[in-house]
Each structure stands twice: as structure tokens, then as C-alpha cells.
Amino acid sequence: MARSVLVTGGNRGIGLAIARAFADQGDNVAVTHRGSETPEGLLGVKCDVTDAEQVDAAFTEIEEKQGPVEILVSNAGITDDTLLLRMSEEQFSRVLDANLTGAFRVTKRATRGMLRKRWGRLIYISSVVGLTGSAGQANYAASKAGLVGFSRSLARELGSRNITSNVITPGFVATEMTAVLPEERKQEILGQVPLGRYADTSEIASAVTFLASDSAAYITGAVLPVDGGLGMGH
């Protein structure tokens, strides 16, 4: 039976791969974006997750077109990297607002329908950096680490209603963002990864679809690394 899925930031990169993986399974998939084209076969909804009114309007549109969201993949996020001493308060707050408070906004709105149905899947796309830290990314790492505490709190709050809440921590993934890195930096990164390669976006997507499946019904509060071994021990 087709389920109603929402992937925030699902119009490119990891988010798009996740959205396509659900669509390929026959699910009805909506993606939020901030004004770019939506790939065919997906319901595109313009929404900035830093704006609660836009979030509410996006959910209302999705509910009308494909029913209440049963599976939420919170993937939308931004970076604004710089060393702490150069980082402005605005740079810190902006990244936290998009990556962490944005996840709160969409989750709060999504759980309304999940509680009524007494079934739901909450999946948060964090990062290996949320566990290991990364120089120049204090804002981003804090936002991604925050998702772990947030998700685990929801696992405790909502478990009795048959709603699971889990986190995926990708490592380095082959996307447009990593493609532009200098060759030297790419080799430096790969030297830290036991598997010696980047992840393909489809490998992140398959972990997400697994957590949303009936096979993962007894998994909640988990942090699942998909990082080639990069974050071991964290």
C-alpha cells in the first residue's frame, strides 16, 4: 500500500535520492524546496523550514494531495563554515535554525497525523560531523548533534503510539557539493575512510527506506552510521 512520504530538501543530492527510492517503491512522495525545479514523479512544495507558516501551508497542501504524512525524512540543511573566532552570532543562529529548529518545526506538524493514525516514521539526516566534530563547522556540527538528542527524546515520547524516531549519520557522499573540492582535499578525506571511497547517494537512501520499512518496526532511538567506517567509536 502506498504511503505518504515527505522528504524536506528533497530536490537534489541526498534528499532527491531518498525521495526517488521511496517513489520507486510505489510510495507517494512530496519534497520541499526553496524555489527550484521539482523532478518528475514527485510532489514539489515550496517551503522554507525556517518559517513556521510556510511549514504549515506545505503540510496542508501535502495532506490534500496525498494524505497525512506517515513517513517524515528531515533532510533540509545548510552550511556556513568558518572558524569560531570569525563566526558571527548570525552565522551560528542561521545554521541552527535551518538544520535543528527546522527539524522541530516539520516534526511538530507531521506528528499530528501520525498520532491520529497511531503509526509513523521519523528519520533525521544528521552527519558523521555531528559525532566527531569538524574544525570550521562548530555551527553545523552542533546542529547535527542536536538532532540525536531531539530524535531520541521523541523515541521516548512517541513510542507508545507506534511512532519510531531514528537518525542516520552519513559520511562523505558523492554529490555536487563534494565534486567541486580540490583533488588534494578529496584524497585527504578518502585517506580517513576505511572503505576508501565516497558513499553513493543511493546508499544513504537504502538505509532510510530500511528504517521506514516494517522490517525496522522495533528500531527506535538509533543512530545508524552510513559513513564507510569514518566515525567509528563515536
MDAnalysis code that builds the backbone (N, CA, C; Angstrom):
import MDAnalysis as mda
import numpy as np

u = mda.Universe.empty(702, n_residues=234, atom_resindex=np.repeat(np.arange(234), 3), trajectory=True)
u.add_TopologyAttr("name", ["N", "CA", "C"] * 234)
u.add_TopologyAttr("resid", np.arange(1, 235))
u.add_TopologyAttr("resname", ["MET", "ALA", "ARG", "SER", "VAL", "LEU", "VAL", "THR", "GLY", "GLY", "ASN", "ARG", "GLY", "ILE", "GLY", "LEU", "ALA", "ILE", "ALA", "ARG", "ALA", "PHE", "ALA", "ASP", "GLN", "GLY", "ASP", "ASN", "VAL", "ALA", "VAL", "THR", "HIS", "ARG", "GLY", "SER", "GLU", "THR", "PRO", "GLU", "GLY", "LEU", "LEU", "GLY", "VAL", "LYS", "CYS", "ASP", "VAL", "THR", "ASP", "ALA", "GLU", "GLN", "VAL", "ASP", "ALA", "ALA", "PHE", "THR", "GLU", "ILE", "GLU", "GLU", "LYS", "GLN", "GLY", "PRO", "VAL", "GLU", "ILE", "LEU", "VAL", "SER", "ASN", "ALA", "GLY", "ILE", "THR", "ASP", "ASP", "THR", "LEU", "LEU", "LEU", "ARG", "MET", "SER", "GLU", "GLU", "GLN", "PHE", "SER", "ARG", "VAL", "LEU", "ASP", "ALA", "ASN", "LEU", "THR", "GLY", "ALA", "PHE", "ARG", "VAL", "THR", "LYS", "ARG", "ALA", "THR", "ARG", "GLY", "MET", "LEU", "ARG", "LYS", "ARG", "TRP", "GLY", "ARG", "LEU", "ILE", "TYR", "ILE", "SER", "SER", "VAL", "VAL", "GLY", "LEU", "THR", "GLY", "SER", "ALA", "GLY", "GLN", "ALA", "ASN", "TYR", "ALA", "ALA", "SER", "LYS", "ALA", "GLY", "LEU", "VAL", "GLY", "PHE", "SER", "ARG", "SER", "LEU", "ALA", "ARG", "GLU", "LEU", "GLY", "SER", "ARG", "ASN", "ILE", "THR", "SER", "ASN", "VAL", "ILE", "THR", "PRO", "GLY", "PHE", "VAL", "ALA", "THR", "GLU", "MET", "THR", "ALA", "VAL", "LEU", "PRO", "GLU", "GLU", "ARG", "LYS", "GLN", "GLU", "ILE", "LEU", "GLY", "GLN", "VAL", "PRO", "LEU", "GLY", "ARG", "TYR", "ALA", "ASP", "THR", "SER", "GLU", "ILE", "ALA", "SER", "ALA", "VAL", "THR", "PHE", "LEU", "ALA", "SER", "ASP", "SER", "ALA", "ALA", "TYR", "ILE", "THR", "GLY", "ALA", "VAL", "LEU", "PRO", "VAL", "ASP", "GLY", "GLY", "LEU", "GLY", "MET", "GLY", "HIS"])
u.atoms.positions = np.array([
    [0.845, -1.198, 0.000],
    [0.000, 0.000, 0.000],
    [0.880, 1.247, 0.000],
    [0.580, 2.177, -0.891],
    [1.383, 3.406, -0.995],
    [1.238, 4.240, 0.276],
    [2.373, 4.700, 0.766],
    [2.370, 5.537, 1.970],
    [2.652, 6.991, 1.573],
    [2.280, 7.914, 2.437],
    [2.532, 9.333, 2.198],
    [3.859, 9.710, 2.851],
    [4.809, 10.123, 2.005],
    [6.177, 10.409, 2.458],
    [6.499, 11.878, 2.192],
    [7.206, 12.503, 3.124],
    [7.745, 13.842, 2.886],
    [9.248, 13.818, 3.145],
    [10.005, 14.321, 2.164],
    [11.453, 14.496, 2.324],
    [11.727, 15.995, 2.236],
    [12.184, 16.599, 3.328],
    [12.496, 18.029, 3.254],
    [13.844, 18.197, 2.543],
    [13.944, 19.241, 1.728],
    [15.156, 19.436, 0.933],
    [15.378, 18.282, -0.024],
    [14.283, 17.824, -0.626],
    [14.345, 16.605, -1.438],
    [14.496, 16.815, -2.932],
    [14.942, 17.997, -3.331],
    [15.018, 18.269, -4.776],
    [16.417, 18.093, -5.355],
    [17.406, 17.743, -4.522],
    [18.745, 17.473, -5.052],
    [19.548, 16.640, -4.059],
    [20.686, 16.153, -4.520],
    [21.630, 15.445, -3.648],
    [21.030, 14.264, -2.913],
    [21.384, 14.151, -1.644],
    [20.934, 13.025, -0.810],
    [19.408, 13.005, -0.715],
    [18.805, 14.172, -0.528],
    [17.347, 14.246, -0.383],
    [16.616, 13.714, -1.596],
    [17.124, 14.048, -2.782],
    [16.491, 13.577, -4.016],
    [16.633, 12.060, -4.157],
    [17.795, 11.537, -3.810],
    [17.997, 10.082, -3.876],
    [17.034, 9.358, -2.939],
    [16.810, 9.934, -1.760],
    [15.879, 9.341, -0.790],
    [14.453, 9.396, -1.347],
    [14.076, 10.554, -1.880],
    [12.725, 10.719, -2.435],
    [12.483, 9.725, -3.567],
    [13.463, 9.573, -4.444],
    [13.321, 8.642, -5.574],
    [13.218, 7.191, -5.104],
    [13.967, 6.852, -4.061],
    [13.934, 5.475, -3.547],
    [12.534, 5.129, -3.028],
    [11.899, 6.073, -2.347],
    [10.523, 5.840, -1.879],
    [9.551, 5.768, -3.058],
    [9.729, 6.671, -4.024],
    [8.842, 6.680, -5.202],
    [8.973, 5.373, -5.970],
    [10.198, 4.849, -6.064],
    [10.434, 3.575, -6.771],
    [9.731, 2.410, -6.083],
    [9.487, 2.538, -4.771],
    [8.761, 1.502, -4.023],
    [7.250, 1.638, -4.204],
    [6.829, 2.717, -4.875],
    [5.400, 2.924, -5.085],
    [4.749, 3.854, -4.082],
    [5.576, 4.509, -3.237],
    [5.012, 5.447, -2.266],
    [4.709, 6.790, -2.935],
    [3.823, 7.568, -2.309],
    [3.539, 8.932, -2.758],
    [4.493, 9.864, -2.035],
    [5.309, 10.584, -2.799],
    [6.413, 11.328, -2.191],
    [6.324, 12.822, -2.494],
    [6.348, 13.616, -1.429],
    [6.439, 15.070, -1.553],
    [7.838, 15.502, -1.140],
    [8.332, 16.549, -1.792],
    [9.625, 17.124, -1.406],
    [9.449, 18.627, -1.224],
    [10.106, 19.177, -0.203],
    [10.115, 20.634, -0.070],
    [11.357, 21.166, -0.767],
    [11.230, 22.373, -1.275],
    [12.363, 23.053, -1.898],
    [12.176, 24.545, -1.681],
    [13.222, 25.307, -1.990],
    [13.128, 26.755, -1.758],
    [13.036, 27.525, -3.074],
    [12.444, 26.882, -4.083],
    [12.179, 27.619, -5.306],
    [12.825, 27.057, -6.557],
    [13.328, 25.805, -6.482],
    [13.927, 25.227, -7.681],
    [12.965, 24.216, -8.319],
    [13.370, 23.667, -9.428],
    [12.527, 22.710, -10.158],
    [12.323, 21.440, -9.336],
    [11.172, 20.822, -9.501],
    [10.931, 19.535, -8.835],
    [11.007, 18.424, -9.863],
    [11.789, 17.376, -9.576],
    [11.892, 16.262, -10.516],
    [10.541, 15.571, -10.743],
    [10.402, 14.995, -11.911],
    [9.154, 14.332, -12.311],
    [8.790, 13.196, -11.353],
    [7.510, 13.032, -11.115],
    [7.041, 11.925, -10.275],
    [6.999, 12.248, -8.793],
    [7.443, 13.452, -8.432],
    [7.419, 13.863, -7.032],
    [6.529, 15.101, -6.896],
    [5.911, 15.240, -5.738],
    [5.097, 16.426, -5.470],
    [6.012, 17.492, -4.866],
    [6.250, 18.558, -5.616],
    [7.118, 19.629, -5.127],
    [6.321, 20.677, -4.377],
    [6.787, 21.021, -3.187],
    [6.107, 22.019, -2.371],
    [7.141, 23.053, -1.941],
    [6.888, 24.304, -2.273],
    [7.831, 25.355, -1.885],
    [7.693, 25.613, -0.396],
    [8.805, 25.524, 0.310],
    [8.749, 25.687, 1.765],
    [10.141, 25.958, 2.314],
    [10.239, 27.020, 3.101],
    [11.468, 27.307, 3.839],
    [11.213, 26.821, 5.265],
    [12.004, 25.853, 5.722],
    [11.729, 25.238, 7.033],
    [12.019, 26.178, 8.199],
    [12.574, 27.359, 7.912],
    [12.786, 28.327, 8.989],
    [11.549, 29.190, 9.235],
    [10.489, 28.933, 8.473],
    [9.258, 29.729, 8.581],
    [8.082, 28.809, 8.925],
    [7.583, 28.912, 10.158],
    [6.521, 28.010, 10.638],
    [5.255, 28.099, 9.787],
    [4.947, 29.281, 9.290],
    [3.741, 29.437, 8.460],
    [3.889, 28.694, 7.133],
    [5.080, 28.784, 6.534],
    [5.330, 28.053, 5.287],
    [5.269, 26.540, 5.526],
    [5.769, 26.116, 6.671],
    [5.730, 24.681, 7.013],
    [4.281, 24.211, 7.114],
    [3.460, 24.972, 7.813],
    [2.056, 24.614, 7.971],
    [1.346, 24.560, 6.614],
    [1.602, 25.565, 5.770],
    [0.972, 25.606, 4.440],
    [1.414, 24.427, 3.583],
    [2.692, 24.064, 3.672],
    [3.214, 22.935, 2.893],
    [2.529, 21.633, 3.313],
    [2.390, 21.428, 4.622],
    [1.736, 20.212, 5.112],
    [0.271, 20.159, 4.692],
    [-0.392, 21.306, 4.737],
    [-1.798, 21.353, 4.329],
    [-1.940, 20.929, 2.869],
    [-1.040, 21.421, 2.014],
    [-1.070, 21.057, 0.587],
    [-0.791, 19.563, 0.396],
    [0.191, 19.056, 1.124],
    [0.544, 17.625, 1.013],
    [-0.632, 16.755, 1.473],
    [-1.261, 17.145, 2.580],
    [-2.399, 16.377, 3.123],
    [-3.545, 16.321, 2.113],
    [-3.769, 17.436, 1.415],
    [-4.836, 17.467, 0.406],
    [-4.512, 16.571, -0.781],
    [-3.242, 16.531, -1.173],
    [-2.868, 15.831, -2.406],
    [-2.476, 14.371, -2.228],
    [-1.918, 14.010, -1.059],
    [-1.514, 12.608, -0.885],
    [-1.777, 12.059, 0.520],
    [-2.538, 12.806, 1.303],
    [-2.896, 12.331, 2.644],
    [-1.859, 12.740, 3.678],
    [-2.207, 12.591, 4.965],
    [-1.296, 12.972, 6.048],
    [0.056, 12.263, 5.920],
    [1.108, 12.966, 6.279],
    [2.466, 12.408, 6.169],
    [2.637, 11.269, 7.171],
    [2.998, 10.107, 6.648],
    [3.225, 8.938, 7.507],
    [4.707, 8.710, 7.761],
    [5.518, 9.125, 6.799],
    [6.980, 8.980, 6.917],
    [7.600, 10.352, 6.658],
    [8.282, 10.881, 7.668],
    [8.960, 12.172, 7.527],
    [10.462, 11.951, 7.498],
    [11.099, 12.438, 6.450],
    [12.566, 12.413, 6.386],
    [13.025, 13.872, 6.451],
    [13.606, 14.238, 7.585],
    [14.062, 15.613, 7.785],
    [15.503, 15.713, 7.298],
    [15.655, 16.293, 6.108],
    [16.942, 16.307, 5.431],
    [17.423, 17.725, 5.101],
    [16.499, 18.693, 5.055],
    [16.879, 20.056, 4.658],
    [17.951, 20.598, 5.595],
    [18.965, 21.226, 5.016],
    [20.020, 21.782, 5.856],
    [20.944, 22.688, 5.067],
    [21.667, 23.515, 5.803],
    [22.627, 24.431, 5.180],
    [23.952, 24.366, 5.933],
    [24.996, 24.879, 5.305],
    [26.281, 25.064, 5.982],
    [26.679, 26.527, 5.833],
    [27.472, 26.990, 6.773],
    [28.073, 28.325, 6.685],
    [29.355, 28.233, 7.503],
    [30.384, 27.641, 6.869],
    [31.586, 27.251, 7.603],
    [32.554, 28.410, 7.814],
    [33.068, 28.483, 9.011],
    [34.173, 29.394, 9.320],
    [34.659, 29.065, 10.727],
    [35.881, 29.443, 11.035],
    [36.423, 29.156, 12.363],
    [35.681, 29.969, 13.425],
    [35.643, 29.437, 14.625],
    [34.867, 30.027, 15.718],
    [35.130, 31.528, 15.898],
    [36.402, 31.922, 15.888],
    [36.725, 33.320, 16.171],
    [36.208, 34.272, 15.102],
    [35.961, 33.720, 13.899],
    [35.428, 34.555, 12.819],
    [33.915, 34.402, 12.670],
    [33.342, 33.440, 13.380],
    [31.916, 33.128, 13.200],
    [31.048, 34.157, 13.916],
    [30.126, 34.743, 13.161],
    [29.215, 35.715, 13.777],
    [28.075, 34.971, 14.462],
    [27.409, 35.676, 15.361],
    [26.252, 35.085, 16.031],
    [25.176, 34.729, 15.000],
    [25.053, 35.567, 13.976],
    [24.062, 35.321, 12.925],
    [24.389, 34.037, 12.155],
    [25.672, 33.800, 11.880],
    [26.072, 32.576, 11.172],
    [25.747, 31.335, 12.002],
    [25.962, 31.441, 13.300],
    [25.668, 30.308, 14.180],
    [24.160, 30.071, 14.241],
    [23.423, 31.133, 14.497],
    [21.967, 31.014, 14.670],
    [21.271, 30.542, 13.401],
    [21.741, 31.031, 12.244],
    [21.089, 30.713, 10.975],
    [21.180, 29.218, 10.665],
    [22.354, 28.644, 10.920],
    [22.547, 27.211, 10.654],
    [21.740, 26.362, 11.637],
    [21.738, 26.761, 12.910],
    [20.930, 26.041, 13.910],
    [19.446, 26.110, 13.569],
    [19.004, 27.288, 13.110],
    [17.586, 27.488, 12.803],
    [17.150, 26.601, 11.640],
    [17.963, 26.530, 10.605],
    [17.603, 25.719, 9.433],
    [17.706, 24.223, 9.733],
    [18.791, 23.816, 10.377],
    [19.085, 22.386, 10.500],
    [18.422, 21.713, 11.692],
    [18.301, 22.433, 12.794],
    [17.763, 21.820, 14.010],
    [16.350, 22.317, 14.328],
    [16.165, 23.637, 14.402],
    [14.821, 24.154, 14.680],
    [13.898, 23.842, 13.502],
    [14.449, 23.814, 12.294],
    [13.664, 23.416, 11.111],
    [13.123, 22.000, 11.270],
    [13.964, 21.108, 11.783],
    [13.526, 19.723, 12.026],
    [12.413, 19.688, 13.072],
    [12.534, 20.520, 14.103],
    [11.479, 20.631, 15.123],
    [10.160, 21.082, 14.487],
    [10.243, 22.101, 13.628],
    [9.010, 22.638, 13.022],
    [8.281, 21.583, 12.191],
    [9.019, 20.895, 11.330],
    [8.341, 19.922, 10.455],
    [7.868, 18.703, 11.246],
    [8.621, 18.339, 12.274],
    [8.229, 17.182, 13.086],
    [6.946, 17.471, 13.856],
    [6.897, 18.648, 14.457],
    [5.717, 19.002, 15.257],
    [4.458, 18.948, 14.398],
    [4.582, 19.437, 13.176],
    [3.431, 19.452, 12.267],
    [3.102, 18.039, 11.761],
    [4.120, 17.239, 11.513],
    [3.895, 15.887, 10.975],
    [3.273, 14.946, 12.001],
    [3.651, 15.118, 13.257],
    [3.202, 14.140, 14.254],
    [1.706, 14.230, 14.542],
    [1.073, 15.354, 14.201],
    [-0.387, 15.452, 14.370],
    [-1.095, 14.268, 13.720],
    [-0.800, 14.068, 12.439],
    [-1.428, 12.987, 11.685],
    [-0.963, 11.614, 12.150],
    [0.319, 11.512, 12.518],
    [0.866, 10.214, 12.966],
    [0.202, 9.769, 14.264],
    [-0.031, 10.713, 15.174],
    [-0.676, 10.372, 16.445],
    [-2.104, 9.896, 16.225],
    [-2.787, 10.547, 15.280],
    [-4.162, 10.116, 14.971],
    [-4.173, 8.709, 14.408],
    [-3.192, 8.433, 13.552],
    [-3.142, 7.126, 12.893],
    [-2.516, 6.058, 13.784],
    [-1.812, 6.535, 14.836],
    [-1.047, 5.638, 15.716],
    [-0.012, 4.840, 14.926],
    [0.641, 5.537, 14.018],
    [1.737, 4.936, 13.230],
    [2.541, 6.061, 12.592],
    [3.838, 5.910, 12.594],
    [4.658, 6.911, 11.913],
    [6.130, 6.561, 11.949],
    [6.861, 7.184, 11.025],
    [8.311, 7.021, 10.972],
    [8.941, 8.412, 10.876],
    [9.796, 8.724, 11.831],
    [10.569, 9.969, 11.810],
    [12.027, 9.594, 11.569],
    [12.620, 10.163, 10.520],
    [14.012, 9.841, 10.179],
    [14.758, 11.150, 9.942],
    [15.856, 11.313, 10.664],
    [16.632, 12.559, 10.607],
    [17.988, 12.315, 9.946],
    [18.302, 13.155, 8.956],
    [19.598, 13.027, 8.292],
    [20.568, 13.958, 9.006],
    [21.412, 13.361, 9.810],
    [22.416, 14.111, 10.565],
    [23.729, 14.058, 9.765],
    [24.839, 13.854, 10.427],
    [26.136, 13.794, 9.752],
    [27.156, 13.181, 10.701],
    [28.138, 12.509, 10.149],
    [29.238, 11.984, 10.963],
    [29.886, 13.127, 11.762],
    [29.864, 14.325, 11.185],
    [30.448, 15.510, 11.822],
    [29.729, 15.855, 13.129],
    [28.444, 15.493, 13.227],
    [27.700, 15.718, 14.461],
    [28.250, 14.922, 15.627],
    [28.967, 13.845, 15.313],
    [29.544, 12.984, 16.353],
    [31.036, 13.226, 16.527],
    [31.759, 13.483, 15.428],
    [33.218, 13.631, 15.501],
    [33.656, 15.074, 15.671],
    [32.767, 16.027, 15.301],
    [33.179, 17.422, 15.237],
    [33.995, 17.664, 13.972],
    [34.140, 18.933, 13.622],
    [34.913, 19.290, 12.431],
    [35.346, 20.741, 12.546],
    [36.639, 20.980, 12.431],
    [37.158, 22.348, 12.530],
    [36.473, 23.222, 11.480],
    [35.999, 24.379, 11.894],
    [35.350, 25.293, 10.967],
    [33.864, 25.031, 10.793],
    [33.362, 24.024, 11.524],
    [31.940, 23.679, 11.376],
    [31.240, 23.573, 12.729],
    [31.607, 24.433, 13.663],
    [31.002, 24.354, 15.008],
    [29.484, 24.499, 14.939],
    [29.005, 25.395, 14.072],
    [27.554, 25.611, 13.955],
    [26.866, 24.380, 13.347],
    [27.430, 23.891, 12.251],
    [26.857, 22.738, 11.550],
    [26.909, 21.486, 12.438],
    [28.057, 21.233, 13.059],
    [28.217, 20.045, 13.911],
    [27.257, 20.099, 15.097],
    [27.097, 21.292, 15.682],
    [26.168, 21.437, 16.815],
    [24.741, 21.136, 16.374],
    [24.371, 21.633, 15.195],
    [23.005, 21.395, 14.706],
    [22.771, 19.915, 14.431],
    [23.775, 19.235, 13.879],
    [23.623, 17.821, 13.540],
    [23.682, 16.922, 14.779],
    [24.478, 17.316, 15.775],
    [24.493, 16.580, 17.047],
    [23.161, 16.764, 17.762],
    [22.608, 17.966, 17.657],
    [21.324, 18.250, 18.300],
    [20.210, 17.344, 17.822],
    [20.281, 16.930, 16.562],
    [19.258, 16.032, 16.020],
    [19.214, 14.703, 16.769],
    [20.361, 14.275, 17.297],
    [20.410, 12.992, 18.011],
    [19.603, 13.083, 19.309],
    [19.848, 14.127, 20.095],
    [19.090, 14.302, 21.337],
    [17.613, 14.524, 21.078],
    [17.331, 15.270, 20.013],
    [15.943, 15.547, 19.635],
    [15.230, 14.247, 19.262],
    [15.834, 13.483, 18.371],
    [15.224, 12.236, 17.896],
    [15.018, 11.242, 19.032],
    [16.004, 11.127, 19.916],
    [15.900, 10.143, 21.000],
    [14.835, 10.543, 22.014],
    [14.652, 11.837, 22.210],
    [13.568, 12.300, 23.092],
    [12.215, 11.919, 22.507],
    [12.087, 12.068, 21.172],
    [10.828, 11.716, 20.514],
    [10.601, 10.201, 20.535],
    [11.687, 9.437, 20.428],
    [11.557, 7.975, 20.506],
    [10.898, 7.591, 21.834],
    [11.280, 8.284, 22.902],
    [10.697, 8.005, 24.227],
    [9.264, 8.534, 24.340],
    [9.024, 9.711, 23.780],
    [7.701, 10.335, 23.884],
    [6.635, 9.608, 23.072],
    [7.026, 9.152, 21.882],
    [6.036, 8.702, 20.897],
    [6.006, 7.191, 20.669],
    [6.901, 6.490, 21.314],
    [6.998, 5.035, 21.088],
    [5.711, 4.284, 21.382],
    [4.970, 4.728, 22.413],
    [3.740, 4.016, 22.782],
    [2.659, 4.164, 21.716],
    [2.840, 5.129, 20.797],
    [1.886, 5.325, 19.692],
    [2.370, 4.675, 18.401],
    [3.388, 3.830, 18.517],
    [3.871, 3.103, 17.337],
    [4.550, 4.044, 16.322],
    [5.188, 5.104, 16.855],
    [5.949, 6.028, 16.011],
    [7.422, 5.859, 16.371],
    [8.241, 5.508, 15.386],
    [9.677, 5.361, 15.640],
    [10.411, 6.620, 15.204],
    [11.566, 6.843, 15.812],
    [12.361, 8.039, 15.531],
    [13.831, 7.655, 15.516],
    [14.471, 7.835, 14.374],
    [15.859, 7.407, 14.206],
    [16.680, 8.428, 13.422],
    [17.993, 8.300, 13.550],
    [18.933, 9.226, 12.920],
    [19.888, 8.444, 12.028],
    [20.173, 9.014, 10.871],
    [21.226, 8.467, 10.008],
    [22.363, 9.472, 9.966],
    [23.589, 8.995, 10.117],
    [24.752, 9.889, 10.042],
    [25.608, 9.518, 8.833],
    [25.354, 10.181, 7.696],
    [26.185, 9.928, 6.522],
    [27.608, 10.462, 6.734],
    [28.544, 9.828, 6.035],
    [29.901, 10.363, 5.980],
    [30.033, 11.205, 4.724],
    [31.148, 11.038, 4.024],
    [31.341, 11.802, 2.781],
    [30.582, 11.143, 1.645],
    [29.760, 11.935, 0.996],
    [28.878, 11.416, -0.054],
    [29.203, 12.122, -1.366],
    [29.170, 11.359, -2.452],
    [29.433, 11.946, -3.773],
    [28.209, 12.750, -4.219],
    [28.286, 14.071, -4.085],
    [27.211, 14.971, -4.533],
    [27.870, 16.146, -5.257],
    [27.032, 17.040, -5.746],
    [27.566, 18.249, -6.400],
    [28.454, 19.043, -5.445],
    [28.112, 19.002, -4.158],
    [28.877, 19.769, -3.174],
    [30.303, 19.238, -3.018],
    [30.459, 17.901, -3.030],
    [31.804, 17.340, -2.857],
    [32.581, 17.305, -4.177],
    [31.858, 17.330, -5.290],
    [32.508, 17.255, -6.612],
    [33.450, 18.433, -6.860],
    [33.144, 19.576, -6.241],
    [33.947, 20.785, -6.503],
    [35.193, 20.894, -5.612],
    [35.379, 19.947, -4.704],
    [36.558, 20.001, -3.836],
    [37.839, 19.768, -4.648],
    [38.944, 20.425, -4.260],
    [40.212, 20.166, -4.950],
    [40.635, 18.699, -4.769],
    [41.322, 18.162, -5.773],
    [41.730, 16.748, -5.774],
    [42.503, 16.372, -4.510],
    [43.384, 17.276, -4.092],
    [44.215, 17.029, -2.904],
    [43.340, 16.827, -1.661],
    [42.319, 17.667, -1.543],
    [41.405, 17.570, -0.400],
    [40.594, 16.278, -0.467],
    [40.196, 15.899, -1.687],
    [39.454, 14.640, -1.849],
    [40.277, 13.453, -1.353],
    [41.552, 13.419, -1.737],
    [42.428, 12.311, -1.331],
    [42.647, 12.302, 0.185],
    [42.762, 13.486, 0.745],
    [42.940, 13.636, 2.197],
    [41.725, 13.051, 2.931],
    [40.546, 13.366, 2.424],
    [39.300, 12.861, 3.011],
    [39.246, 11.338, 2.905],
    [39.487, 10.828, 1.700],
    [39.377, 9.382, 1.469],
    [40.384, 8.595, 2.312],
    [41.497, 9.235, 2.637],
    [42.507, 8.594, 3.488],
    [41.993, 8.302, 4.887],
    [40.933, 9.007, 5.297],
    [40.362, 8.803, 6.641],
    [39.231, 7.765, 6.641],
    [38.809, 7.351, 5.453],
    [37.650, 6.452, 5.347],
    [38.127, 5.015, 5.141],
    [37.876, 4.117, 6.107],
    [38.329, 2.734, 5.945],
    [37.936, 2.088, 4.617],
    [36.750, 2.380, 4.106],
    [36.343, 1.786, 2.830],
    [36.981, 2.486, 1.626],
    [37.643, 3.620, 1.867],
    [38.449, 4.256, 0.828],
    [37.689, 4.864, -0.338],
    [36.410, 5.195, -0.123],
    [35.628, 5.822, -1.197],
    [34.510, 6.647, -0.594],
    [33.914, 7.504, -1.425],
    [32.722, 8.233, -1.016],
    [31.529, 7.285, -1.044],
    [30.476, 7.663, -0.312],
    [29.200, 6.946, -0.447],
    [28.498, 7.441, -1.701],
    [27.728, 6.566, -2.301],
    [26.796, 6.984, -3.338],
    [25.506, 7.402, -2.626],
    [24.818, 8.403, -3.176],
    [23.587, 8.863, -2.517],
    [22.572, 7.728, -2.341],
    [22.593, 6.751, -3.247],
    [21.642, 5.630, -3.153],
    [21.896, 4.781, -1.899],
    [23.151, 4.802, -1.413],
    [23.476, 4.012, -0.214],
    [22.896, 4.659, 1.046],
    [22.803, 5.976, 1.045],
    [22.127, 6.668, 2.152],
    [20.622, 6.383, 2.046],
    [20.109, 6.467, 0.819],
    [18.670, 6.263, 0.590],
    [18.221, 4.874, 1.027],
    [19.036, 3.855, 0.774],
    [18.598, 2.497, 1.135],
    [18.546, 2.314, 2.649],
    [19.397, 3.023, 3.380],
    [19.328, 2.972, 4.847],
    [18.048, 3.647, 5.346],
    [17.654, 4.719, 4.669],
    [16.429, 5.434, 5.046],
    [15.195, 4.578, 4.774],
    [15.130, 3.985, 3.593],
    [13.951, 3.172, 3.267],
    [13.869, 1.949, 4.193],
    [15.029, 1.442, 4.630],
    [15.021, 0.339, 5.591],
    [14.386, 0.785, 6.912],
    [14.807, 1.941, 7.431],
    [14.257, 2.421, 8.707],
    [12.762, 2.713, 8.615],
    [12.284, 3.006, 7.407],
    [10.857, 3.284, 7.209],
    [10.045, 2.014, 6.975],
    [10.729, 0.886, 6.823],
    [10.040, -0.362, 6.451],
    [9.529, -1.105, 7.683],
    [8.663, -2.089, 7.430],
    [8.156, -2.928, 8.521],
    [9.266, -3.746, 9.163],
    [10.332, -4.006, 8.408],
    [11.468, -4.775, 8.944],
    [12.148, -4.038, 10.096],
    [11.981, -2.708, 10.142],
    [12.647, -1.895, 11.169],
    [11.675, -1.438, 12.256],
    [10.555, -2.143, 12.383],
    [9.497, -1.703, 13.315],
    [9.959, -1.668, 14.775],
    [10.997, -2.445, 15.125],
    [11.454, -2.486, 16.518],
    [12.736, -1.680, 16.712],
    [13.067, -0.843, 15.746],
    [14.244, 0.023, 15.863],
    [13.774, 1.449, 16.103],
    [14.136, 1.991, 17.256],
    [13.829, 3.403, 17.528],
    [14.900, 3.960, 18.451],
    [15.166, 5.259, 18.317],
    [16.222, 5.894, 19.109],
    [17.616, 5.525, 18.650],
    [17.712, 4.970, 17.447],
    [19.017, 4.515, 16.951],
    [19.730, 5.612, 16.170],
    [21.056, 5.524, 16.141],
    [21.881, 6.359, 15.269],
    [22.620, 5.400, 14.352],
    [22.246, 5.438, 13.084],
    [22.797, 4.483, 12.108],
    [23.841, 5.177, 11.232],
    [25.122, 4.837, 11.404],
    [26.140, 5.465, 10.567],
    [26.169, 4.832, 9.177],
    [26.229, 5.676, 8.157],
    [26.451, 5.207, 6.785],
    [27.635, 6.030, 6.294],
    [28.811, 5.658, 6.786],
    [29.972, 6.544, 6.637],
    [31.259, 5.834, 6.233],
    [31.138, 4.571, 5.796],
    [32.346, 3.841, 5.381],
    [33.320, 3.582, 6.496],
    [32.865, 3.734, 7.745],
    [33.738, 3.492, 8.900],
    [34.406, 4.743, 9.435],
    [34.134, 5.883, 8.852],
    [34.822, 7.131, 9.220],
    [34.636, 7.518, 10.684],
    [33.415, 7.306, 11.198],
    [33.118, 7.802, 12.563],
    [33.208, 6.746, 13.635],
    [33.846, 5.612, 13.352],
    [33.884, 4.502, 14.323],
    [34.312, 4.954, 15.718],
    [33.574, 4.468, 16.715],
    [33.950, 4.765, 18.100],
    [33.299, 6.025, 18.637],
    [32.546, 6.739, 17.794],
    [31.892, 7.963, 18.255],
    [30.411, 7.710, 18.524],
])
